[in-house]
């Protein structure tokens, strides 16, 4: 599939699954809406059960990952010791850093000897981020992460932001999917899956490098955003998001717990990568 198209989840489906306005499942066309349809339409209807099932898989993921921005003010802090267009890597195993330490009941974060711990106690997203010093049209975000309880049901990955409410990111799930996602608000149904790719399931007890590259496709002003997701140095998914942005000012990562038990991740390094690292063709 060429870059710049939406994810195809089954025959005849040419757009990604997304949630409804209130976070509910999307509506699907009734199979009996046009009883006098031509024969080729009737033949396509035979595939409806398969298409609906494929769509519901992506919708279920999106429903579990709405409102990635937690609104707790964790995006207000910034790095001040390196320009974004220079490669910068933060070692989070020193017991301190620029990511906030906060416990809001549903999620909590803290520093330990092995890195920055992020906990999602409920089936809601946990998010942390930092503001960059300046805005840039091309950047990459990379985290080295493992799960404390690797047998859970969750998704995790890095994000780049045009604003605290406008983001693009990579989420890697425990059931073997790499998702490129976008969100324009923090309300229900805000998260949209741009593209999904099957991957080999990761061993989350080990450290993995997850990376998202984001590049605005416009010489001036806003434009679509080219996205590239990588796992352990290998590109696994690409897409172009129609959610237009003009530059990026925040970077971070988020985790989504899809089970009843708490999910916990440890991030040991966080890297911001500039345009020279990303290249001209994400």
C-alpha positions, 0 to 999 in steps of 0.5 A: 500500500502506498504512503498517503492512504488510509488503512484498509481493514478489509475488502472495500473499506478505504478508511480507518476505523474511528469512534463516534462523536461520543466515543461509541461505535461507528454506524454501519450502512444497513444491508437492506437500505437499497432493496433494488440495488444492482447485482454487484452491490448484492455480491459485495454484501456477502462480505459485510460480516467480515468487514464489520468484524475487521472494523470493530477490531480497530474501533475497540482499540480506539475506544480504549485509547481515547483522550490520551491527553490527561490534562493534568498539566504535565505538558508545561515543563520543558527541556532547556539544555539542548535545541530540538534540531540537535540529537538529545537523549535524556537518561531517566535512570538518574532519579530525576528528569523533566517529566512530571511526578504526579498521582491523579488516582487513575495514573501515577508516575515516579522516578526509580533506579531503572527509569521513569515509571508510568502506571495506569491503574484503570482502563484509561490512558496514562500520558506524560510529555514535555514542551520543546524549546521552539517549534519544528516541522520535522522531528522524531521521538524515541523511547526505550521501554519495558513493561513491569507486568509484561503479560498484560493487555495494553498499548504504549508508544511515543508521540509528537504534538503540535499542541497539547490537544493535537498529536500524532503517535505510535502505539504498539499493542501486546496482541501484535499491532503497530498503530499510527494514531492521531488526535485533535482534542482530548474528548471522547472519541478523539483518537483515530487510527490512521493505519494499523499493521500486524507485527510479531508480538513483543516480549515486553519483559525486555527493553524495546526502542519505540520511535515515531517520526513526524514531518509536516508536508508543506513548505509554508503553513499547515499541511498533512503529516507524514508518519513513520513508526519503528520498533528496535530500529526497524520501520514497521508502519508508515502513513500520512495523516490528514490531520494538518499541522504547521509545526511541533512544540511538544513530545512525550509518550503514552500508555493505554491499559485495556485490562482490569489490572493496573499496567505499568511501564518503565522508560529508561531513555527519551530522545528527541531527534531533529530533521537531520535524524528523521531525513526528508522522507519519513 
